[in-house]
Amino acid sequence: MSDLYAVFGNPIAHSKSPSIHAAFAAATGQDLRYEARLAPVDGFAASVREFVTHGGKGANVTVPFKEEAFRLSGKLSERAARAGAVNTLSFRDGEIVGDNTDGAGLVRDITHNLAYPLAGKRILLLGAGGAARGVIAPLLAEAPAALFIANRTADKAQALAEAFADLAAVDAGNFAKIAGQRFDVAINATSASLSGQALPLPADLFAPDSLAYDMMYGQGDTPFLGQARQQGAGRLADGLGMLVEQAAEAFFVWRGVRPATGPLLADLRRQLAG
Protein backbone atom coordinates (compact mmCIF):
# COMPACT_ATOMS: atom_id res chain seq x y z
CA MET A 1 0.00 0.00 0.00
CA SER A 2 1.11 3.54 -0.74
CA ASP A 3 2.20 5.63 2.25
CA LEU A 4 -0.57 8.02 3.26
CA TYR A 5 -0.17 11.78 3.80
CA ALA A 6 -2.67 14.65 4.02
CA VAL A 7 -3.20 18.34 4.58
CA PHE A 8 -5.62 19.43 7.32
CA GLY A 9 -7.41 22.76 7.25
CA ASN A 10 -10.76 24.49 7.39
CA PRO A 11 -11.57 25.43 4.64
CA ILE A 12 -9.47 23.02 2.57
CA ALA A 13 -11.17 22.43 -0.80
CA HIS A 14 -9.04 25.17 -2.43
CA SER A 15 -5.73 23.58 -1.38
CA LYS A 16 -3.11 22.97 -4.06
CA SER A 17 -1.12 20.70 -1.74
CA PRO A 18 -2.50 17.36 -3.06
CA SER A 19 -1.55 18.18 -6.66
CA ILE A 20 1.83 19.57 -5.57
CA HIS A 21 2.77 16.47 -3.59
CA ALA A 22 1.43 14.15 -6.29
CA ALA A 23 3.75 15.89 -8.74
CA PHE A 24 6.68 15.60 -6.32
CA ALA A 25 5.99 11.89 -5.80
CA ALA A 26 5.81 11.23 -9.53
CA ALA A 27 9.03 13.15 -10.19
CA THR A 28 10.99 11.40 -7.43
CA GLY A 29 9.53 7.89 -7.72
CA GLN A 30 8.05 7.93 -4.22
CA ASP A 31 5.05 5.66 -3.56
CA LEU A 32 2.58 7.80 -1.63
CA ARG A 33 -0.97 9.13 -1.56
CA TYR A 34 -1.75 12.66 -0.40
CA GLU A 35 -5.25 13.87 0.49
CA ALA A 36 -6.97 17.08 1.55
CA ARG A 37 -8.89 16.60 4.79
CA LEU A 38 -11.42 19.01 6.26
CA ALA A 39 -11.11 19.07 10.05
CA PRO A 40 -13.88 20.55 12.22
CA VAL A 41 -12.78 23.78 13.84
CA ASP A 42 -13.18 22.15 17.24
CA GLY A 43 -11.98 18.70 16.14
CA PHE A 44 -8.46 19.03 14.74
CA ALA A 45 -6.70 16.81 17.28
CA ALA A 46 -9.31 14.06 16.93
CA SER A 47 -9.03 14.23 13.13
CA VAL A 48 -5.25 13.86 13.28
CA ARG A 49 -5.41 10.92 15.69
CA GLU A 50 -7.95 9.16 13.49
CA PHE A 51 -5.67 9.73 10.50
CA VAL A 52 -2.73 8.18 12.37
CA THR A 53 -4.89 5.20 13.38
CA HIS A 54 -5.60 4.57 9.70
CA GLY A 55 -1.91 4.54 8.81
CA GLY A 56 -1.12 8.20 8.14
CA LYS A 57 2.62 8.84 7.96
CA GLY A 58 2.63 12.64 7.97
CA ALA A 59 0.49 15.71 7.44
CA ASN A 60 0.63 19.35 6.52
CA VAL A 61 -1.40 21.82 8.54
CA THR A 62 -2.92 25.04 7.29
CA VAL A 63 -5.33 27.70 8.56
CA PRO A 64 -6.59 27.74 11.28
CA PHE A 65 -4.76 24.86 12.94
CA LYS A 66 -1.03 25.70 12.95
CA GLU A 67 -0.93 26.78 16.60
CA GLU A 68 -3.05 23.82 17.69
CA ALA A 69 -0.67 21.52 15.78
CA PHE A 70 2.15 23.09 17.78
CA ARG A 71 0.40 22.17 21.03
CA LEU A 72 -0.44 18.67 19.77
CA SER A 73 3.18 17.84 18.93
CA GLY A 74 5.05 15.72 21.45
CA LYS A 75 8.37 16.76 19.93
CA LEU A 76 9.31 19.92 18.03
CA SER A 77 12.04 20.85 15.58
CA GLU A 78 14.05 23.91 16.57
CA ARG A 79 12.42 26.00 13.84
CA ALA A 80 8.92 24.94 14.93
CA ALA A 81 9.72 25.80 18.55
CA ARG A 82 10.91 29.24 17.39
CA ALA A 83 7.87 29.78 15.18
CA GLY A 84 5.35 28.79 17.85
CA ALA A 85 3.43 27.09 15.07
CA VAL A 86 3.58 23.83 13.12
CA ASN A 87 2.71 23.23 9.47
CA THR A 88 4.32 19.79 9.07
CA LEU A 89 3.60 16.74 11.23
CA SER A 90 5.42 13.41 11.16
CA PHE A 91 4.13 10.35 12.98
CA ARG A 92 7.01 8.20 14.20
CA ASP A 93 7.05 5.40 16.77
CA GLY A 94 3.83 6.56 18.37
CA GLU A 95 5.03 10.16 18.64
CA ILE A 96 3.80 13.30 16.88
CA VAL A 97 6.75 15.37 15.67
CA GLY A 98 6.07 18.98 14.65
CA ASP A 99 8.09 21.05 12.18
CA ASN A 100 7.63 24.37 10.40
CA THR A 101 8.77 24.71 6.78
CA ASP A 102 7.21 28.11 6.02
CA GLY A 103 10.31 30.18 6.71
CA ALA A 104 12.56 27.84 4.76
CA GLY A 105 10.10 28.02 1.86
CA LEU A 106 10.03 31.81 1.89
CA VAL A 107 13.80 32.19 2.02
CA ARG A 108 14.41 29.61 -0.71
CA ASP A 109 11.85 31.26 -2.99
CA ILE A 110 13.48 34.67 -2.57
CA THR A 111 17.12 33.61 -2.69
CA HIS A 112 16.89 30.75 -5.21
CA ASN A 113 13.85 31.22 -7.45
CA LEU A 114 14.02 35.01 -7.48
CA ALA A 115 17.83 35.07 -7.20
CA TYR A 116 17.60 37.91 -4.68
CA PRO A 117 20.20 37.56 -1.89
CA LEU A 118 19.11 38.73 1.56
CA ALA A 119 22.55 39.15 3.12
CA GLY A 120 23.20 42.79 3.94
CA LYS A 121 19.68 43.87 2.95
CA ARG A 122 17.30 46.05 4.96
CA ILE A 123 14.16 43.95 5.42
CA LEU A 124 10.69 45.18 6.39
CA LEU A 125 8.30 42.50 7.68
CA LEU A 126 4.67 43.65 7.71
CA GLY A 127 2.50 41.97 10.34
CA ALA A 128 3.12 40.38 13.73
CA GLY A 129 0.92 37.29 13.64
CA GLY A 130 1.76 33.64 13.14
CA ALA A 131 2.77 34.06 9.50
CA ALA A 132 5.37 36.66 10.47
CA ARG A 133 6.63 34.74 13.49
CA GLY A 134 7.28 31.64 11.39
CA VAL A 135 9.74 33.37 9.06
CA ILE A 136 11.76 35.63 11.37
CA ALA A 137 14.48 33.15 12.38
CA PRO A 138 15.10 31.96 8.78
CA LEU A 139 15.28 35.58 7.61
CA LEU A 140 17.76 36.47 10.34
CA ALA A 141 19.86 33.42 9.42
CA GLU A 142 20.48 35.12 6.05
CA ALA A 143 22.39 37.92 7.85
CA PRO A 144 20.41 40.97 6.70
CA ALA A 145 21.68 44.43 7.61
CA ALA A 146 18.44 45.14 9.48
CA LEU A 147 14.99 43.67 10.14
CA PHE A 148 12.03 45.86 11.08
CA ILE A 149 8.66 44.38 12.11
CA ALA A 150 5.78 46.79 11.43
CA ASN A 151 2.26 46.16 12.68
CA ARG A 152 -0.89 48.21 13.25
CA THR A 153 -0.47 47.42 16.97
CA ALA A 154 3.03 48.43 17.97
CA ASP A 155 3.05 46.43 21.21
CA LYS A 156 2.53 43.17 19.34
CA ALA A 157 5.38 43.96 16.94
CA GLN A 158 7.70 44.89 19.80
CA ALA A 159 6.90 41.70 21.71
CA LEU A 160 7.74 39.68 18.60
CA ALA A 161 11.04 41.52 18.13
CA GLU A 162 11.97 40.82 21.76
CA ALA A 163 11.23 37.10 21.27
CA PHE A 164 14.02 36.92 18.68
CA ALA A 165 16.46 39.35 20.31
CA ASP A 166 18.84 36.52 21.17
CA LEU A 167 19.40 35.94 17.44
CA ALA A 168 19.89 39.56 16.33
CA ALA A 169 18.74 43.09 17.04
CA VAL A 170 15.25 43.49 15.57
CA ASP A 171 13.47 46.84 15.41
CA ALA A 172 9.70 47.12 15.62
CA GLY A 173 6.79 49.52 15.81
CA ASN A 174 3.63 50.67 14.07
CA PHE A 175 3.41 51.76 10.43
CA ALA A 176 4.02 55.39 11.32
CA LYS A 177 7.43 54.49 12.73
CA ILE A 178 8.74 53.39 9.32
CA ALA A 179 8.06 56.79 7.74
CA GLY A 180 11.29 58.21 6.36
CA GLN A 181 12.98 54.80 6.19
CA ARG A 182 13.75 52.88 2.99
CA PHE A 183 13.97 49.13 2.64
CA ASP A 184 15.47 46.71 0.14
CA VAL A 185 12.86 44.02 0.84
CA ALA A 186 9.29 44.43 2.09
CA ILE A 187 7.40 41.22 2.95
CA ASN A 188 3.66 41.28 3.58
CA ALA A 189 2.78 38.70 6.22
CA THR A 190 -0.59 40.29 7.10
CA SER A 191 -3.98 38.97 5.98
CA ALA A 192 -4.85 42.30 4.35
CA SER A 193 -4.57 40.93 0.81
CA LEU A 194 -7.10 38.20 1.61
CA SER A 195 -9.71 40.81 2.45
CA GLY A 196 -8.71 43.20 -0.31
CA GLN A 197 -7.47 45.84 2.11
CA ALA A 198 -4.65 48.30 1.53
CA LEU A 199 -2.01 48.78 4.21
CA PRO A 200 -1.19 52.26 5.62
CA LEU A 201 2.25 52.35 4.04
CA PRO A 202 4.24 55.61 4.19
CA ALA A 203 5.46 57.08 0.92
CA ASP A 204 8.99 56.52 -0.38
CA LEU A 205 9.36 53.17 1.38
CA PHE A 206 11.15 51.25 -1.36
CA ALA A 207 14.86 51.60 -2.09
CA PRO A 208 16.09 51.31 -5.70
CA ASP A 209 16.07 47.69 -6.93
CA SER A 210 13.90 46.72 -3.96
CA LEU A 211 11.73 43.60 -3.75
CA ALA A 212 8.09 43.68 -2.62
CA TYR A 213 6.92 40.20 -1.61
CA ASP A 214 3.38 39.17 -0.62
CA MET A 215 2.85 35.79 1.06
CA MET A 216 -0.60 35.72 -0.57
CA TYR A 217 -1.07 34.93 -4.26
CA GLY A 218 -3.77 35.14 -6.91
CA GLN A 219 -4.43 36.39 -10.41
CA GLY A 220 -2.73 39.74 -10.94
CA ASP A 221 -1.38 42.00 -8.21
CA THR A 222 -2.54 41.59 -4.65
CA PRO A 223 -3.53 44.89 -2.98
CA PHE A 224 -0.08 45.08 -1.35
CA LEU A 225 1.74 44.46 -4.62
CA GLY A 226 -0.46 47.07 -6.28
CA GLN A 227 0.63 49.58 -3.63
CA ALA A 228 4.26 48.56 -4.05
CA ARG A 229 4.05 48.99 -7.83
CA GLN A 230 2.64 52.51 -7.39
CA GLN A 231 5.39 53.37 -4.91
CA GLY A 232 8.15 52.28 -7.28
CA ALA A 233 9.28 48.90 -5.93
CA GLY A 234 11.89 47.42 -8.26
CA ARG A 235 10.50 43.87 -8.27
CA LEU A 236 7.20 42.27 -7.27
CA ALA A 237 6.57 38.68 -6.20
CA ASP A 238 3.61 36.81 -4.73
CA GLY A 239 3.63 33.79 -2.41
CA LEU A 240 3.09 30.99 -4.94
CA GLY A 241 6.79 30.14 -4.88
CA MET A 242 6.75 30.06 -1.07
CA LEU A 243 3.83 27.60 -1.22
CA VAL A 244 5.74 25.26 -3.50
CA GLU A 245 9.04 25.57 -1.63
CA GLN A 246 7.55 24.95 1.81
CA ALA A 247 5.86 21.87 0.34
CA ALA A 248 9.19 20.66 -1.06
CA GLU A 249 10.78 21.13 2.36
CA ALA A 250 7.97 19.11 3.99
CA PHE A 251 8.43 16.39 1.34
CA PHE A 252 12.13 16.29 2.24
CA VAL A 253 11.31 16.02 5.96
CA TRP A 254 9.08 13.01 5.28
CA ARG A 255 10.90 11.22 2.48
CA GLY A 256 14.53 12.35 2.65
CA VAL A 257 14.32 13.41 -1.01
CA ARG A 258 14.23 17.02 -2.19
CA PRO A 259 12.12 17.41 -5.34
CA ALA A 260 12.92 19.94 -8.05
CA THR A 261 10.45 22.82 -7.81
CA GLY A 262 11.10 24.85 -10.95
CA PRO A 263 8.95 22.90 -13.44
CA LEU A 264 5.99 22.61 -11.04
CA LEU A 265 6.14 26.27 -10.11
CA ALA A 266 6.16 27.27 -13.78
CA ASP A 267 3.15 25.01 -14.43
CA LEU A 268 1.19 26.46 -11.49
CA ARG A 269 2.04 29.97 -12.67
CA ARG A 270 0.62 29.16 -16.11
CA GLN A 271 -2.54 27.75 -14.53
CA LEU A 272 -2.97 30.85 -12.40
CA ALA A 273 -2.58 33.11 -15.43
CA GLY A 274 -5.08 30.81 -17.14
Steps between C-alpha positions, in 0.01 A plus 500: 500500500611854426609709799223739601540876554250787522447869556258609774321833493165673514419594225710259293330441163713774337831341605762439232699273732362166368595582140838639609594190698366268230732674255793471742431129552482434127822692434696325776354149471352504850200273566253714693145633507422853616150621589328821606308452824247741647531506879223648717610823662460337840620155390852533360676278754239225465528517120878463515484206741246324280728557201794345687284202601429437132869497411579866433874564482501880501286807447514864408297747702348822375259766627374504772683212666873584501510608865288204609738270309782657700325408825416150374862417416687288752832604348594816310773593255701806599337709227150394609580586862619844384196554279248401767308330222515174305413440135661156460428195716682167493371194682788285622504220757178616660620860527377814324795707379432861398702707253454832322614534138344840424810707569725266305254518210493879503877538513561242227244665272663841542864394488477214248196547276517879497881506528477784752760465779391617845844542656565864582148608401262718701186290546153623597261232629137615503283332763562341839280191491584135450601542136760760597626308802565190290746673267702726731772252601562381140518862383748589773710195408562670163691780680302805385627846591176571687155353566204719594163352603212741432148437625185705557542421872850601600502300824448174313785579260732593786420181691584298189830684453593430863426128451779482241744743663738217586556442127549862389385853571151540353322835484123528521209740519184615326478609136561863589841410641631390159432840342823642362669159483577308180522125465650258250239231570143541625311179586126506563412242764163659588161368388413833337528363146247227580239761584600739224624764742782746442764548768582848641844509342699826515622647173853444370537165676679308226871535427623471139498138377283403797283188521136508613383152601146397599447162668155493337453421131230521235434625150670835447635726773384459856401830667845519663682438173280761334609751765863398458479543122359852544775586748776391263613162635761352267361145499170340600437141607204313647502198732446220247870415506496492881208254485691266272830531687351438844331192353833379360659547842219298663546228235870490590418473872277199432682321220863613517479606134491861382289539185580753229253788524565703186285305251204471740515866593502600133199274435304645794585851382358419156184359658457810713539726197250270329 
